[in-house]
């Protein structure tokens, strides 16, 4: 039997709106039965990500804090003083006031988690177990020394993108299958596969978008065996050399990201409810436009931020509302957003010929 939810959705929404640029828009489109578990999972994932990314704190301290939060999520009673200490230490290292407010709200987020219906609680705990495992691996891999490090192989890239995002596609499928009668045209097992690919594709978009900033910080999520560079080789790259050396590998993973977002649109097109179809498709639409902008930017994508402008996001939302996320218009909108156009400095590479 469901435990009465102790807080209204209206109390959760300000936190969600503060810490999410685009996913909050998807959550708003969901019915309340889905908004609660998805919203709680997102807030706790963002909190754990903030802890993992607090690079001014020692790696060992972040690993310990992440382990404490993961245990609390898994059901170990959380000591309020310990949570307050984690929030205080991490908040002091974060320049973002929104992240500080989220960390201070950890006890409230854990209370929301504990109040979920048993099946939803199990799903949220499972997905957050994967996500915190991925974040812990991230600290372990990239905090071992001062030299830049890269993931070693495509298998490691796939492992990372599954743990922090692919599992979310499975989570979304399990929730929707349970809560929404006749959720999809395809069977749940097939939707889980598509959802996993979709989530991994969205994380690849993040990797490609942030490749330059990550490299500057001593990290590279593109595989070292494809780059044919050691950590020392990465360190030796001058800013002007990075685009030329990274381009062939970056381009291959860009193409894979495109294909995985196409799987995401297959997923969305199989969803029967127009409202949930819109919520499901929105990240793919934003991701497709981001990939197109990255392609247009060419090598400059490694030296300057590339993001979809907010006015374009508003246009996408307006079109979804106007067409009621009907399948035909949705497919055409995705195709338009995929169009690369422009003339980045990589456009004449063999990959694009």
N, C-alpha and C positions, 0 to 999 in steps of 0.2 A: 504494500500500500504506500502511496506517495506521502512523504512528509510535507506538511504545509510549508510553502515557501515563505521565509521570514521577512523578506523585503520585496517591495514592488519593483517591477521592471524599470519604472521611472527612476529609481535610485541607482540602478546599475548603469543606465544609459550615459550619464555625464562622464563616468570613468571611461566607458567604451569610446565615446566620442573624442575624448582627449588623447587617447593613446593609439588610435587607429585612423589613418588617413583615408583608407578605402574600404577595409573589411567591415567597418561600422555600417557602411551603407548597405552591404549585403545582409548584415544581421537585422537591420531595420525592416527588411522585406520579409523576414520569417514570421510565422505564427508564434504566439507566446510559448507554446509547448517546446518549440525548438530554440527560441531565442535564449531561454534560460540556460540550458546546458552548453550551447555554443558560446554564449557570452561569458559564462564562468570559465570555460576552458580557455577562451582567448585571453582573458585578463590574467589568469595564472601563467599562461605561456609567455605573455609579455613581461610579467614580473620576473620569471625565471630567466628570460632572455636579457633583461636589464642587469640582473646579477651577473650572468655569464660574461656580459660585455663591459663590465666596469673595469677597464684595463688599468686604471690607476691603482687598483687593489691587487695585492699579490695573488698569483694563481691559486696557491694552496688555500687561501682564505675564501676565494670565490668557489672553489670546489667544495669546501666544507659547507658554505652557505647554501649552495645548490643542493647538496645532499640533505640538509636539514629541511629545506622546502619540499623536496621530492618525497621525503618520508612523511611530512605533514599531509601532503596531497594523497599519499597512499593510505592514510588513516591513522598514523601515529599521532597521538595527542600533541598538539603544538604548544610549547611554552610561550605565553604572550611576551615575556621579557626577552626571550631569544629572538622572536620575530621582530620585536621593536629594535633590538640590537642590529639585526640584519638590515632592516629598513634604514636605520640611522647611518650605518657604515656605507651602504651602497648609495644612499641619497647624497651623502657628503661627496661622493665621487662622481655624481651625475650632475651635469649642468642644466638638465632639462627639468623644470618644475613639474611637468606632467608625470614624468617617471617617478619623481619623489612622492607625489600624491598617490600614485598607484602602489608604491611600496608601503606607504603608511596605511593603506587600505587592505593589506594582506590578511589580517584577521577577519575582516568582513568578507573578503573573497573566499576564504576557507569556510566560513559559515555558510555562504551561498552554496559552495560545493557540497557540504555535508547535508544540506537540505534537499538536494535533488532526489528524484525517485530512484530506487535501487538500480534499475537497469541503466538509467542515464548516468548515475554516479559511477558505475562500473566502466562505462564507455569513456567518460571523461578521465578517469584515473588511468585507463589503458593508454589513451593518446598522450597524456601528459608524461607517463612513464617513458614512452618513446622519445618525446621532445626533450625531456631533461637528460636522457641518455645521450642524445645527439649534442646537446650543449656541453655536457661534461667531456665528451670526446673532443669537442672543439678546443676546450681549454687545454686538454692534455696534448693535443697535436701541435698547437700553435704557441704554447707558452713554455716550451722546453729549452729555449735559448734566445739569444738576441738576433740570430740570423733569420732571414725570411724562410718560411717553410711552405711547401705545397703539399696538397693531398697527393698520394703516391700514384694512384691509378684511377681508371674509370670506375672500378668497383668501389673504391673509397668515396668517390663523388656520389655514386648511386646510394651507398649506405647513408651518407650524410643527408642527402636530399630526401631520402625516405624517412629517416628518423625525425627530421624537423618539419617535414611538410607532406610527404607522401602518405604518412599515417593519418593525416588530417582528412584526406579524401576518403579513406576507409571509415573513419569516424563519422564523417558527414553522411555517408551512405547508410551506416548502421542506424544512426539516429532517425534519418528520414524514412527508412524502410519500416521501422517500428512505429513511428508516430503518424505517418501519412499513408492511409490506405491507397493502394494502387499508385504508389510513388513513381514508378518508372515503367517504360515500355520494355526494358531489358531486365533479365533476372538479376537478383542481388549480387551474385558472384561476379557477373560481368561488370556490373556497376562498380563493385569494389576495385576491380582491376583498372577500369578507366579512371576512377577517382584517385587511385594511387599514382597513376601516370600524370594525372592533372596536377596534383600537389607537387610532385617532383619537378614538373615543368615550371610551375610558379616559382619554386625556389631557384631553379636555374636562371630565371629572369633576374632575380635578386643578385645572384652570383655574377652574372654578366654586367649588370648595371653598376655594381660596386667593385668591379675587378681592379680598376685603377686605385681607388681609395684603399682597398685591401692590400694591394701590393705595396703601397706607400707605408702601410702599417706593418709590413712584414709577413703578410698572409697571402696565399694564393689557393683558391679553390678549384683551379684547373689542374689536371693531373700532371705530375712531374714527368712521368714516362712519356707523355705526349709532347710536353714542352722541351724535353731533352735538356733540361737544366737542373743542376743541383741547387741547393739552398745558396751556396756561395755564388753560383751563376746568377741567381735572381738578384742577390745583393749587388752584383757588379753591373747590372743593367742601369744605364743612364736613362733619365726620363724619356729622351728622344728615341732610345733604342727599344723601349718596352713595346710600343705598338707593333713594330715590325716583327719582333720575336714572338709575341703573343697572338698575332692576328690569325695564323692558320688554325691554331687550336681554338681560339675564341670563336672563330667562324663555324667550326664543326659543332661546338656546343650550342651556338646560337641556332643552328639548324635543328638540333635535337630539341631545344626549347620550343621552337615553332611547332614541331611535330607533336610534342607532348601537350601543348595548348590546344592543338586540333583534337586530341583525344579528350581534352576537357570540354570542348564544344560538343563532341559526340555525347558525352555524359549529360551536358545541359539539355541537349535536344531530346534526350530520352526521358527527361523529367516531365511528368504530366501536368502538374500545377503550374500555371503561368507565373504566379508570384514566386514560387520556389525556383522555377526555371530562371527567372530574372536574377534572383540572388545567387544562384549557382553560376550563371554565365558571366556576371559582372567582373570577377577577377580575371577571367580569360580575355575579356574585351580590353580591360586596362593593360593586361600583360601583352596582348598582341600589339597594341599601339606603342607600348614601351619598347618592344623588340624592334618595331619599325623605326622608332626614333634612334635607337642605338645603332641600327644599320646606317641610317642617314648620317649620323655623327662620325662614323668611321673611326679612325684612330683617336679622334678627339674624345671619344667615349671613355678613354682611359685617363683623361686629364681634366675633365670637367663633368659636373653632375648632369645626368640626363633623366628627366622625369616627365610624365604626362602632365601638361598644365591642367590646373583645376577647372578651367573653363571647358576643356575638352571632356573632362570627367562629367561635368554637369550636362553637356550635350549628350553623352552616352546615356545618362540616367533619363533625360527627357525623352530620348528616342525609345528606350525600353518601356517607359510609361505610355507613350503615344501608341506604340504597336502592341501593347500588352504582352510583350515578350513572345509574340507569335513566332513559330519556328522559321518560317521563310524570311521575314524581316531580320530575325536574329542572325541567321546565316549570312545574309547580305551585309549586315553591320560588321560582323566579325571579318568578313573578307575585305571590306573597305579599310578597317583598322589595321589589317595585316599589310596593306600596300606599302611598299618600302619607299619609293620615290627618293628625292634628294640626290646628293652626290657626295657621299663621304669618301674619304681618301682610300678606303678599302674596296671601292666599287669595281675596280679593274683587276682584282685579285683572281687567281685561277678558280677559287671556290665559287665566285659569283659569275664566272663566264658562262 
